[in-house]
Amino acid sequence: MSMFSGLIRVMERAARKAGGRLRRDFGEVEHLQVSRKGPADFVSKADMRAERAIYDELLHARPDWGFVMEEAGVIEGAPDKPRWIVDPLDGTSNFLHGIPHFAISIAVQEPRLGGPDAQGNAWGEVTAGVIYNPILDETYWAEKTRGAWLQDARLRVSARRHLSDALIATGIPFQGHGDFAEWSRIFGAIGPEVAGIRRFGAASLDLAYVAQGRFDGFWESDLNDWDTAAGCLLVREAGGFVSDYRGRSEQIHSKQIIAANDALHSKLHKILAGSLR
């Protein structure tokens, strides 16, 4: 792991510490399936314990940085310092059901140079990200201009040019989340054109797999910044493109995201935009 910068090492240490706890808790979940009190309560506690472990580790390493976290919300740091964007357990439903596919996502976002923009947004580039899969003990990481990596192996997005060869990942709306009608229209347009569509249930890992070339593309809407901040950077640093459904590129895409290599991104975007007209 000699490739790691000091910053990535800090993030990886925090992710591993929380990951060890999640692995232990995951072992318990499978025994809890039969209990009346229900595993849901146990999982939300596991989520919070993981977040606390990450928070303590990162705060110790960078005491003046702020946080955006799923459970604890926004914790302000020094105004001229970066902030951490943390998802302690992406893939909660998988975890709850004993499915071994979930991850920890940590990203670093810099304050916007020259202060807030016209919309009052004070935050700029995402410059580092780690996505850690505790079950497989895999660390995906990226730093701006340094590329995307799995441990010390360089990642590149898939080189496939044709949708007919492409395996595309998505997230499906569920109870209280997302727009079923919109998703169905997109699925109906993309499905017939591609080699397969997968829904694995953890957006951070979907994006890591796009960066790795396992998936050729990904689309989803109604996510949160902590789901996608590290993943967007990974895809871009692996040579891919990330935009919203209108083709616009921002630092973090959570409300709408399309990610793929350049050739497939433009094709997916065209079909998706066409399906929503």
Helices and strands as residue ranges (DSSP letters): H 6-32, H 39-61, E 66-69, E 73-75, E 83-90, H 92-96, E 103-111, E 123-133, E 138-143, E 147-150, E 153-154, G 163-165, E 167-170, H 180-190, G 191-193, E 196-198, H 203-212, E 217-221, H 225-237, E 241-243, E 256-260, H 262-275
